[in-house]
Amino acid sequence: MRLYPGDIGAATGLVINEWAQITRADGSAIAGLYASGNEANSIMGGTYPGPGITIGPAITFAYRAVRHALGAAQARRAASSGG
């Protein structure tokens, strides 16, 4: 059997900000659109050092995305109720 070494994943994806919001080319966030894990650009600077490297960032940025989305929803609710 011949073995051919190769990458097991990509290290590129959608560019996100610190709240996991997907950003446009100009760096502005797209409201309500989030990404984490393999869908987001690697926090490892464009490399994929090994299996499992996306698990920690996926959990972290998913948490931050939910926190951000909840804050935005609460702000909308407060604005619509008048205070």
C-alpha angles and dihedrals in degrees: 000000000000119000122207116194116221145148118288095207148005125266096204130080143125115338112241136185128228090284093051091251113150110244133214123234089268091056097251117136123247104231114241096006118111138169137187139165118017092353091063127071111267116267085211092081098263097314132111105211097181151316115315096021091122096052098080095044090044092056093042097048093041088055091048091047092053091047090050094046092049091050091051091048092049091050091051091048092050092048093050093048093050100250 
